[in-house]
Amino acid sequence: MTVKKALTIAGSDSGGGAGIQADLKTFQELGVFGMSALTAVTAQNTLGVQAVYPMSAEAVEKQIESIGEDLGTDALKTGMLFNAEIIEAVAGKIKQFHWGKVVVDPVMIAKGGASLLQNEAVNALKKYLMPISLIITPNIPEAEVLTGMSILTMDDKREAAKKLLDLGVKNVVIKGGHDEQTNEAVDVLYDGQELFYFTSNRVETKNTHGTGCTFSAAITAELAKGSSIYDAVATAKNFIQAAIEFDLGIGSGHGPTNHWAFNQKRGKKLWQE
C-alpha cells in the first residue's frame, strides 16, 4: 500500500467546521495521510470567531521543519496565515523543502465577519506565497481584494483570474459561492491558456462554514494522489457540493458542512492494496 501525504498550514477552528480540522477530515475522507502546522488557535463556533491567538513565526517554522525533515509531503495547502511574518516564514520553508504542489486558500474573513488576515499581510501574500503556488482558490471577495477590482459578472471573474496569474500564480480557481445572482454556483478555473467552468446547483442553506477550507483541502488531497489540476478541482467541486447538500444541522449559526457525505454517496473503498 502506497500512502500519499498532505500537509495543511492553517489555523485551528475549535468548532471543527473550518481550518485544520476541516482539512484533516477532508484528507482522511479522500484517502491521504494528513499532517498540520498550526498558524493560530481560534476560539470559534458556528456563531463566529470569539478570539484569535496567533503562533509565532518561529513556532510555525519549527512545525514545518519537523514534517519536512522526516515525513515529507506530496502536496500542501495554506489557509489562515494571519500576518506578514508568518506568510514570509511559510514561503521560506516551502522553498527550503522544494515542495511544488502548493495550494493557497487566501483566507481573509470568517463567515461571521471576523478578519483572519491583517491588512499588511495581503502584500506579503502577493510577494512571497502566490509566486510559488501551483493553484490559488479565492472566493469572490478575496479575489476582489487581491486584484483591486469589483467582480460582478462572469467576464469579471475571467478578468480577475487573468490578473491573478499576472502575480505569478500558475492556476487559479475563482469560486462562485458568493455570486448569489443565479441559481447556480459557477467556479472558474484558469490555467493560463484555457478557462474551465464547474457548475453546481445552489443549495439554500446557512450551513456553509468551512466550505473554502474543505474545497482547497480536497484539491490538495487529489494533487497528492497524482491527479491533474482539472481532475483535482472537479473532485473537489463534487466533494464540497455533497458536503453542503447533506449538511449536519448543528450549531445555532453558520453550521459546518458534512465531510463524509461524498463517500457515503459513492460508497467507494478508499484504500487499494
N, C-alpha and C positions, 0 to 999 in steps of 0.2 A: 504494500500500500504506500503510495506516494502522498505525503501530507504537504499541501500548499499552505503558506502562511501569509497573513495580512496584519498590518500594524495600523492602529489609529492613534493619532497625536491630537488630542482634543480635551475638552473639559468634561467633568463628571456631572451628571444630572441625577440628583438624589431621588427624583421621582421615577427614574428608569425609562422615560419615554424618548429621550434625546441623548446627545453626547456619546461618550464612550459606551454607555450601557446599550444604547440603540445599535451602535456599531458592532459591538461584540455579539449581540443577539443575531444580527444580520449575518455576520461572518459564520457563525455556528450553523445557521439555517442553510447557508449556501455551501457548507462543507469545507471551509478553510479554518485553520487554526488561528485564533485571534490573539493579538498582543496589544498592549496600550502603553502610551506615555501621557501622563496627566499634565495638562497645562494650567488647570484651575479646578477648584472644587466649588460647586454652586449649591446653595440651599434653594431647591426648586421643586415645584409641583405643577399640577395642571392649571393652577390659578396664576402662576407667574414665577419670576425669579426674585427670591427674597434677599439673597446676598450672594456675592461672588468673592472668592478668596483665591487670587492668582498664585501660582507657583513661581519661584524664582527662575530666571533663565537657566541658571546652573543646574537646578533640580530637573528641569526638562531635558537638558543636555545629558545628564547622567543616566536618566531612564533610557534615552535613545541609544546611548553608548552601550548599556547593558544588553540591549537587544542586538545591536549591530555587531558586537564582539563575540556573540555566542550563537544566537538563533538565526539572525538574518531575517529577511522578509522578501516575499515575492512581489508584493505591492503594498503601498501605504496610502493613507488618506490623512488630510489635516482637517480639523473642524475649528472649534473655538480656540483662537490663539491669543486673544485678549490685547496684547500690546506689542509695540515695535521690537522691543528687546527679545521677546520670546520668538517672534517671527524670524528675526535675523539668526537667532541661535538654532532654530529648527532647520532653516535653509542651509546653514553651515554643516550640520550633521548629515543631512541628506546628501550633500556634495561629498562629504568625507567618506561615506559608505557606498558612493556611486549608485544610489538607488534611482532607477529610471521611471518606474511605474508609479508616478505620484499624482494622486487625485486631490485637488484643492476644493474644498467646500468653504467658500468665503463667508463664514458665519458672522453676521453683524448684529442682528436684532432677534431677540427671542419672541415667541408667539405673543407673549403678554406685553411686549413693547420695550423690555429692558435691553439696554445696549450691551452687547457682548464683545464689541471691538472698539477700542479707543480710536478717536478720530485720526490721530497721528499715525496709527498703525496701518491705515489704508495705503499710504505711500510706501511703507515697508513691504506690504503685501505685493504691491506692484513691482517694487525694485528687487526684492530678494527671492520671493517664492513663486510668483507667476512665471518667470522665465525658465524655471527648472521643472515646471509641472507638465505632466502629459495631458491632463484634462482638468478643466475648472467647471464647477457646476453651480453658478449663481442663480437665485431666483430673480424676478424682475426688479424688485427694489435694490438688491445687491448689485445687479448689472448696471442699474442707473447710477449708483454711487461710483462704481469702478470706471464707467465710461463718461460720466458727466452729461448724459443725455436722457431725455424722457423716453420711455418705452410704452407706447400706447397701441401700436399696430404690429402686424406680422412683419411688415417692412422694417419697423423699428427694431424688432428682435434680430432680424438678419443683419442690419447695420451695426447693432451693438456687438453681435458675435464677431463681426469682422474687426471692429475696433479692439476687442479683447485679444484677438490674435496678433494685432499690431504691438501688443505689450509683451509678446514673447511666448504666449500660450500656444501649445500645439493643437489642441482641440478644445472646444467649448460647448457646453450644453446650457442654454438658457431655458429654465423651467417655466412652464406655463400655469402653474397652480395659482398664481396671484392675478392672472388675467381673467376676471370674472365677467367679461362682456359676452362670453359664449358658453354654451353647454358642454364644451369640450376643453380639456387641458392639453395644450399642444407644446411639447418640448422641442426645441430646435437644436440640432447638433451640427456644428460646422467644423470641418477638418482642414480648412484652408483651401479646399478645392470644390467640395460638394456640400450642399445643405441637405440634411435629412430631418424628417418630421416624425415624431412619435405622438400619436393621438390616443387619448382615453376619454371615456365619459366622465364628466364632472360629478362627484359624489357630494350630495348635500349633507354635510356633517361638520360639526365643530371639532371633531376628534382627529386633528391633524398634527398634533405635537410630535416633533421629531421626524417629519417627513423628509426634510432636506438631508439630515444626518443619515437616515436609513437608505435613501436613494444613492447617495455618494458611497456609502459603505457597500451596497450591492454592486456598484460598478467596480469598486476596489477588489471585492472578492472574486468577481468574474475575471478581472485582469490578472489576478494572482494565479488563476487556473489556466491562463493562456488564451482567453477569449480576445477577439478583436475589439476595438473601441466600439464599433457599431453593435456587435453582439452583446457586449457588456452593458451598454446603455439600454438595449432592447430588453434584456433580462431584468435590469434594474427598474425599468418602467413597469413591467408586469409585476414585479415584486411589490413595489410601492402601491400599485393600484389594488392588489389583493389586500394589502395591509390596511388600506383606507376603507375599502368596501366592507370588510369584515372586522370593523373596529371593536374594541373591547368594552366601551361604555363605562369606563371607570374614571373617577375623579369628578370634581364639580365644575371644572373649566374646560380648557382645550385638552381633551384626553389623548392618550397615546394611540398609535396605530398597532395593528396586530402582526407581530413579526413572524408568527408561524402559519399565517393564512396561506401564503404562497405554496408551501409544501403540502398543506392539507388539501389544497385544490388539486394538485397534480399527483399526489400520492407516490412520489418518486423516492427511490432509495438514493441516499447521498453518496455513500462510500462504495467504491468499486474495488474489489480485491484484484 
